[in-house]
Amino acid sequence: MGNRPPGASVVISLVDKQSYEERDGRSELSKEHLSLLHRFHNFGEDVFSWLRDNRGSGELDFKEVDGPSGQFAVRGIKPHKSAPLVAWLKQEAARQHLAITLDLHEE
């Protein structure tokens, strides 16, 4: 299993159809998508803070949060912590007006 912490994991993905603009003969991500991705990165920072304050709720890799994929995972979630984490993720995403999907993997 390598460096993965034991426990459940949840993959958080931004629900967004990436939109592109044509500029000078090449496609670039639209300003709207880049703005949404920036908000998703800020959401990831809030997730990190929540995990720090709720020890044992999981671990997060900032490289994933700050990446361009619009997806990151929380790993190493202790069994009794997964329900509160998932509930908080849904509530916080709604508060920040972000549409996300959650894919929980119990181990």
Secondary structure, DSSP 8 states (H G I E B T S, - for coil): -TT--SSEEEEEEE-----EEEETTEEEE-HHHHHHHHHHHHHHHHHHHHHHHSTTS-EE-HHHHTSTTSEEEEEEE-GGGHHHHHHHHHHHHHHTT--EEEEEE--
